[in-house]
């Protein structure tokens, strides 16, 4: 039912140059071999479900592509060109945004402040001195809130008063405003009520409509199956399956993981 594919095969062969391609990525932490020759590609506008048990290597790859930690070996190709993602700033310059489950937003700050956190808009003051352009940030945040249909009364609304789904929406709004080409979502529906999880899935559908690619990292196969076009299954640092949604089911994905655990590495 599923087979391993080298990066550049499969979807990228059918659709042209991938947005991002991983070629034989390896990562060591001391003597621990966390990633073992990971290869796959993501197309523009494609949502890839990235699944596997704890310790499979999902978080390690996310940290590498987000610029948090360096790879030990292999290559990363962005729009066909090899790149070194040396920092979070490098990742953002390329157009890669990461939405973490627990660190996406700051509750004591407003919606507008969260969207522009670390990348505040400035305007000239007295001709030469830069000053925060709060009016423009509020206006642009307000448009994003309406666009994503967030149930938030104002861009001045403190994020701590938002629901879990709305908090994720604020973080996704940030990625949309800064015109990300790839959004990495780390367990975006974990610990959310059903309504919040459905809201996040709708946000992901909106990203796809905008042509923004997603890597959806999760343990929740039912949620990711609703929006993913393809699934990468990880086990002990390796890609063990690269399979299109049309070629599998939730039960099939469960079977893939259970079969690998039963057989061992």
C-alpha positions as CSV (number, residue, x, y, z in Angstrom):
1,X,0.0,0.0,0.0
2,X,2.8,2.4,0.8
3,X,6.4,2.7,-0.2
4,X,9.4,4.9,0.7
5,X,10.2,7.5,-2.0
6,X,13.3,9.5,-2.3
7,X,12.8,13.3,-2.3
8,X,12.1,14.4,-5.8
9,X,9.9,11.4,-6.6
10,X,6.2,11.0,-6.2
11,X,4.3,14.3,-6.0
12,X,7.3,16.4,-7.1
13,X,7.8,14.3,-10.2
14,X,4.2,15.0,-11.2
15,X,4.0,18.7,-10.3
16,X,7.5,20.2,-11.0
17,X,9.9,21.8,-8.6
18,X,8.9,21.3,-5.0
19,X,8.7,24.2,-2.6
20,X,11.0,22.4,-0.2
21,X,12.9,19.1,-0.6
22,X,14.8,17.2,2.1
23,X,17.6,15.0,0.8
24,X,19.1,12.4,3.2
25,X,18.8,14.5,6.3
26,X,20.7,13.1,9.3
27,X,21.0,14.4,12.8
28,X,23.1,13.2,15.7
29,X,22.8,14.3,19.4
30,X,26.0,12.9,20.7
31,X,25.8,9.2,20.1
32,X,22.0,9.3,19.5
33,X,21.1,9.0,15.8
34,X,17.8,11.0,15.8
35,X,17.4,11.2,12.0
36,X,18.6,8.6,9.5
37,X,18.6,9.8,5.9
38,X,15.2,11.5,5.8
39,X,14.1,12.4,2.2
40,X,10.8,13.8,1.1
41,X,9.4,16.9,-0.7
42,X,6.5,19.3,-0.2
43,X,4.8,21.0,-3.1
44,X,3.4,24.6,-3.1
45,X,0.0,24.7,-1.5
46,X,0.2,21.0,-0.4
47,X,-0.6,19.9,3.1
48,X,1.5,17.0,4.3
49,X,0.6,15.1,7.5
50,X,3.8,14.3,9.4
51,X,3.0,11.4,11.7
52,X,4.7,8.9,14.0
53,X,5.1,7.9,17.6
54,X,7.1,9.9,20.2
55,X,10.8,9.5,19.4
56,X,10.1,9.0,15.7
57,X,12.1,12.2,14.7
58,X,9.3,14.5,13.9
59,X,10.3,17.3,16.3
60,X,13.9,17.0,15.3
61,X,13.1,17.7,11.7
62,X,10.8,20.5,12.6
63,X,13.6,22.2,14.6
64,X,16.0,21.8,11.6
65,X,13.7,23.4,9.0
66,X,12.6,26.1,11.5
67,X,16.3,27.1,12.0
68,X,16.4,26.1,15.7
69,X,19.0,23.4,15.4
70,X,21.4,22.5,12.5
71,X,21.3,19.2,10.6
72,X,24.3,16.9,10.8
73,X,24.2,15.8,7.2
74,X,22.2,15.9,4.0
75,X,20.7,18.8,2.0
76,X,17.7,21.1,2.1
77,X,16.5,22.6,-1.2
78,X,14.1,25.6,-1.3
79,X,12.5,26.1,-4.7
80,X,15.2,24.0,-6.2
81,X,18.2,25.8,-4.6
82,X,20.2,24.3,-1.8
83,X,20.0,26.4,1.4
84,X,21.4,26.4,4.9
85,X,18.8,27.3,7.4
86,X,21.1,28.7,10.1
87,X,18.5,30.5,12.3
88,X,14.9,31.3,12.8
89,X,15.5,34.6,10.9
90,X,16.9,32.6,8.0
91,X,13.8,30.4,7.9
92,X,11.5,33.4,8.0
93,X,13.3,35.2,5.3
94,X,12.8,32.2,3.1
95,X,9.1,32.2,3.9
96,X,8.9,29.4,6.6
97,X,6.8,30.0,9.7
98,X,6.3,27.6,12.6
99,X,3.3,27.6,14.8
100,X,4.1,25.7,18.0
101,X,1.4,24.2,20.2
102,X,2.5,25.8,23.5
103,X,4.4,28.9,22.3
104,X,2.3,30.3,19.5
105,X,1.0,33.4,21.4
106,X,1.5,35.6,24.5
107,X,-1.7,35.8,26.5
108,X,-1.0,39.2,28.1
109,X,-0.6,40.9,24.7
110,X,-3.4,41.9,22.3
111,X,-4.2,40.1,19.1
112,X,-2.5,42.8,17.0
113,X,0.6,42.8,19.2
114,X,0.8,39.0,18.9
115,X,0.5,39.1,15.1
116,X,3.3,41.6,14.8
117,X,5.4,40.4,17.7
118,X,9.1,40.8,16.9
119,X,8.3,42.3,13.5
120,X,6.4,45.4,14.5
121,X,5.5,48.0,11.8
122,X,7.3,51.3,12.2
123,X,6.7,54.9,10.9
124,X,8.9,57.9,10.9
125,X,8.6,60.3,13.8
126,X,9.8,63.9,13.6
127,X,11.1,63.1,10.2
128,X,13.8,60.7,11.2
129,X,13.1,58.7,14.4
130,X,11.2,55.4,14.0
131,X,8.0,54.9,16.0
132,X,5.6,52.0,16.3
133,X,2.8,52.3,13.8
134,X,0.0,51.0,16.1
135,X,-2.8,52.3,13.9
136,X,-1.6,50.4,10.9
137,X,-1.0,47.2,12.9
138,X,-4.5,47.4,14.4
139,X,-6.0,47.9,10.9
140,X,-4.1,45.0,9.3
141,X,-4.8,42.7,12.3
142,X,-8.5,43.6,12.1
143,X,-8.5,42.6,8.4
144,X,-6.9,39.2,9.2
145,X,-9.4,38.6,12.0
146,X,-12.3,39.1,9.6
147,X,-10.6,37.1,6.8
148,X,-10.1,34.1,9.0
149,X,-13.6,34.5,10.6
150,X,-12.1,34.6,14.1
151,X,-14.8,35.3,16.8
152,X,-12.7,38.1,18.3
153,X,-14.3,41.5,19.0
154,X,-11.3,43.7,18.4
155,X,-7.6,43.5,17.5
156,X,-7.0,45.1,20.9
157,X,-8.6,42.0,22.6
158,X,-6.1,40.3,24.9
159,X,-5.2,36.8,23.6
160,X,-5.7,35.2,27.1
161,X,-9.4,35.7,26.6
162,X,-9.5,33.8,23.3
163,X,-10.4,30.2,23.0
164,X,-7.8,27.6,22.1
165,X,-8.9,27.5,18.5
166,X,-8.8,31.3,18.3
167,X,-5.3,31.4,19.7
168,X,-4.1,29.1,17.0
169,X,-6.0,31.3,14.5
170,X,-4.0,34.3,15.7
171,X,-0.7,32.5,15.2
172,X,-1.8,31.4,11.7
173,X,-2.8,35.0,11.0
174,X,0.8,36.0,11.7
175,X,2.0,33.5,9.1
176,X,-0.5,34.7,6.5
177,X,0.3,38.4,7.0
178,X,4.0,37.8,6.5
179,X,3.3,35.9,3.4
180,X,4.7,32.5,4.4
181,X,5.1,30.0,1.7
182,X,5.3,27.1,4.2
183,X,3.6,26.9,7.6
184,X,4.7,24.2,10.0
185,X,1.9,23.3,12.5
186,X,3.1,21.5,15.6
187,X,0.2,19.5,17.1
188,X,-2.3,22.4,16.4
189,X,-5.4,20.6,17.6
190,X,-4.0,18.9,20.7
191,X,-6.0,19.7,23.9
192,X,-8.6,21.7,22.0
193,X,-12.3,21.1,22.3
194,X,-14.1,19.7,19.2
195,X,-15.2,23.1,18.1
196,X,-11.7,24.5,18.4
197,X,-10.2,21.7,16.5
198,X,-12.7,22.2,13.7
199,X,-11.8,25.9,13.6
200,X,-8.1,25.1,13.2
201,X,-8.8,22.6,10.4
202,X,-10.8,25.4,8.6
203,X,-7.8,27.7,9.0
204,X,-5.6,25.1,7.4
205,X,-8.0,24.8,4.5
206,X,-7.8,28.6,4.1
207,X,-4.0,28.3,3.9
208,X,-4.3,25.8,1.2
209,X,-6.7,28.0,-0.7
210,X,-4.1,30.8,-0.5
211,X,-1.5,28.5,-2.0
212,X,0.4,28.2,1.3
213,X,2.0,24.7,2.0
214,X,1.6,23.1,5.4
215,X,3.5,20.4,7.3
216,X,0.9,19.2,9.9
217,X,2.7,17.4,12.7
218,X,0.3,15.4,14.9
219,X,-0.6,12.3,16.7
220,X,-4.3,12.9,15.9
221,X,-4.8,10.9,12.7
222,X,-8.5,11.7,12.4
223,X,-7.8,15.5,12.4
224,X,-4.9,15.4,10.0
225,X,-6.8,13.1,7.6
226,X,-9.4,15.8,7.1
227,X,-7.0,18.2,5.5
228,X,-3.8,16.5,4.4
229,X,-3.0,15.7,0.8
230,X,-0.3,13.3,1.7
231,X,1.3,11.5,4.7
232,X,4.9,11.0,5.8
233,X,5.1,8.3,8.4
234,X,8.2,8.3,10.6
235,X,9.7,5.6,12.8
236,X,12.9,5.8,14.8
237,X,14.3,8.6,12.7
238,X,13.4,7.2,9.2
239,X,10.7,7.8,6.7
240,X,8.9,4.4,6.5
241,X,6.0,5.5,4.2
242,X,5.1,8.4,1.9
243,X,1.5,7.9,0.8
244,X,-1.2,10.0,-0.8
245,X,-4.5,10.5,1.1
246,X,-6.5,8.9,-1.8
247,X,-4.5,5.7,-1.3
248,X,-5.1,5.2,2.4
249,X,-7.6,5.6,5.3
250,X,-7.2,6.5,9.0
251,X,-7.3,2.8,9.7
252,X,-4.6,2.2,7.1
253,X,-2.3,4.8,8.7
254,X,-2.8,3.2,12.1
255,X,-2.0,-0.2,10.6
256,X,1.2,1.2,9.1
257,X,2.4,2.5,12.5
258,X,1.4,-0.6,14.4
259,X,3.0,-2.9,11.8
260,X,6.3,-1.0,12.0
261,X,6.2,-1.1,15.9
262,X,5.6,-4.8,15.8
263,X,8.4,-5.6,13.4
264,X,10.8,-3.2,15.0
265,X,13.2,-0.9,13.1
